[in-house]
Amino acid sequence: MTVQHEPARTELSGIRTLWAQVPGDARGFLVFGVGQRDLPPELTGLHHLVEHLVMRRVGRVATEHNASSSPDSMVFYAAGCDEDVSDFLRRVGDAVAGLATVTEEEVAAERATIVTEIGAEGVYATADGFSHRWGPTGLGAIDLGHAALPALTAADVHAFAAHWLTTGNARLVFSTRPPEGLSAAVPPGPVPARTPEPAPLPGPTPAFAVGTGETLGLSFLVDAPVQRRQLAATVLEEAMTRRLRLERGLVYAVELVALWTGPESAHWSLMLDPQDTAVDETVLLARQVLADLVAHGPDQELLDHARATLRARLRSTDTALTALITTAENELRGWPTPTTADLLAALEIGTADQVREVLGGIAGTLLLVVPGRVGLLPETEEALEGLGLTPRPGLSHYRGMSTKEIRADLVTDGNPDGPGSLFDVRTSIHRGKFWSPWRGIDLAIGRNQLVLIDIAARIRVEDIALVGRDDDGAWEVVTWQGGVVSIVTGGFRGAQKPWDRFVAGLPDRVIRHKTGFPARPAAD
């Protein structure tokens, strides 16, 4: 296909419009510059809910069409003849303009549909590569999933639409010359105020952590323009595939996902899927592959193959469409995007030394997160520490404190300089019930903090970003440090009243219960 040097631009219905000539049916996209990364923890999942509500009001559509919500954007698109594409985009605009009248009944219906789509587990947060790096905001919100979805209301939808779904935060994108006379009644409005991209959480890197998800991941922070990042990413992905899959059979999938964090920076997630018994070997070998590339760079054959792979990808029709969407998304965030022609030109002059330089720059930012159900063997943790990786907990810890200091912290509810004493104990300690899964575990509850004594972890009131109870009586607690813990208060002796008192002291905005879904009927 012909490589587009720069998309053409115009304006339709008050919305800035990009287009390029791409082979195939005419495709039209309405892109809004809001995604999961823009939501606070108490609204996580709202962008997906709004996407569903818009499509609910669009009604049945005959031509090919769909909608998606991602960390970066909400996108509505149709393919077919100009008339069908225009009609779809008009109906989407009308639906967006009418979101101020969405009812609780509509919210309940689409919430149930989303839970069916993502599964019940999708309304629970995870603590994996994004949240360990960023906490529960920015890209860290990806790991929260739809944790607040069960408690979202029509009022949340109304406020979201008024702030985010305006002409100033929208782009129209077409794969051919835009149809004449298109009308999309998106409410007029300026570019909305956007919270700046958060800084990564404080903490040493390179590091390793135990997550709560299912995937082994290596993540990196990359400070380099995309023209330099693209070849290095392809080399890294190909090198991991060769060593981990083709040579050792340790994994099936090797997937590198790159998300922009600024005009010349990105977050890379390299996702691997070893069997549980191969996690330790995979961790150590993956780290060695990275070290070899940093030390020696790619050999000529690997570099040539990566270049050919990336060249083919950049010349594909799918990439042409993706490039248009990415340009629109980045433009809405104020980030310039090189054209495909620019990326191809940079690819052809990229060298092994440049790849090595990029990978050398990211090696020190490595954050390796393993599935929580598996963890790591003690000898693997020891080996990683010997290689310079630091263990990174997801919860605040008593690490580095003496027994006396810990005891004083418990007795005084986290305020050893306050009025608490051995004669005025402000924290109660609750032993797990004998027949419960919590047997042998102690939970300390004060007014200002919770302490999981057996793992020396504490959660202060100010640490809590989101908390909610599900229908089984489990409380999910999400912290600003990127941690997630589930506590069944009924599993601890005498814990309910102190727990209720603790929750009553939390800000209302962080409390989002996961209740209200009917249980599956029992079989006859």
C-alpha positions, 0 to 999 in steps of 0.5 A: 500500500502507499505509505501516508506521509501526513494525514489530511485535516479538515473540520466537520460538525465542529470536530477536528477531522483526520483522514488518509486514503487506506485500501478497503471499505470506507471506515469512519471513527469517532474518537474521544480522548478519555480512557481508563488512565484518566479515571480516579479509582472510585470511577474505574470502569466508567469509560466502558459503561459509557461506551455501552450506554452510547451503543445502547442508544444508537440502536440496531445497526446493519453495517459493520460497526463496533465500539471500544474503550481502552486505557487511552480512548473511547472509539466508535466506528463503522465500515461500509458505504459513505451513507452507512458510515455517516448514518452511524456517526450521526446516531453516535453523536445523537446518543452522546448528546443525550447521555444527560438523560441516562436512567438508573435502569439503563445503567443497571442493564448495561452494567449486567451486560459488561459483567457478562462480557468480562466475567465476575472476576472482572469487577475485582482489582489486581496488583500486577505490573501496572499498579506496582509501577504507578499505583491505582492512577494513570496507567495503574488504573488498568490493573483496577479493571472494573473494580468500581463498576457495581457501584457506578450510578447515572449521576456518574455517567452524566458528570463523565459525559459533560466533562469528557464527551465534547467537541474539544475532546473528540476527533473524527477519523476516516480511511478515505475522503470524509463524506459530504454533509456529515452531521455528528451532534457532539456537544460543543465544548473546550478541551477538558482539564486533564490530570497530569500523568502521574509519576511512577511510585517511589521505590527502587528498580530493578525490582521484582514483586508478586502480583495477584494476576495470572501472567508473568510480566516484565515492565520497563520505562522508556525515555526515547522517541518512538523512532528509536523505541520501535526497533528496540521493542521488536528486537527485545520481543523477538529475542525473548521469543527465540530463547524462551519459546523456540529454544526452551519451550517455556512459553507460548506467548511473548507479547510486548505492549507499548503505551505512551506516557509522554511525547517521548516516553513509554511504558513497555509490558512484556507479557509471558505465559509459562506453566506454573512449574516453569515460572522460576526458570522463565524469570531467570532466563528472561532476565538473562536475555535482557542482560545479553542484549544490553551487554552485546546488542543484537547480532546482525541476523536478529537485527535484520529480522526485527527490521523486516518484521517491523517494516512489514507491520508498518506497511500493512493496512491494519497499521495504517488505520491504527496509525490514524487512531494513534495520531488522533489519541495523541493529538488529544493529549498534546503529544506529537506523533511521527508519520508512518513514513517517518517511522519507516525512514528511522527504521532503515537507519537504525543500528545495533548500537542504537538498540543496545543504547535504548535497552541499556537505558531501560534495564535499570527500570525493570519491574518483574511481576510473577503470578501470586498463585505461584510466587517464586522459590526462595532460591530464585528470589535469592538469585534475583537479589544477587543480580541486583533486583530488589523485592518490592512489596505492594503494601506498606511494611514494617520492614526495617523497624525493631520489635519494640517499634512495631509493638508501639505502632500497634498499641498506639494505632500507628501514632506512637507519639500520640496519647495511646499507651499500654493502658489505653490500647487503640488497636484490637487484635483478632485471630482467624477462626479455627474452621475458617481459611484465616485460621492462625492469622492475626488482623489488627484493627484500629481507627487509623490503620489495619495491620496484617500481622503475619506478613508485617503489612499495614494499611493506613486510612490515607493509604486507601484508594478504594474499598468495598464489600461483595455479596460474599462478605469479602472486603477488597482494599486497594491502596495508593501503593498499588496493593490489593488485599481481600479480607473476610471480616467474618473469618476473624473473631470479634472483628466486625464492630472494629472493622465497621468503625474503621470503614466509617472513618474513611472518605465516602468517595473511596467506598464502592461496594460490589453488591446487588448482583443476583446469585446464580439459582441453585440447581434443583 
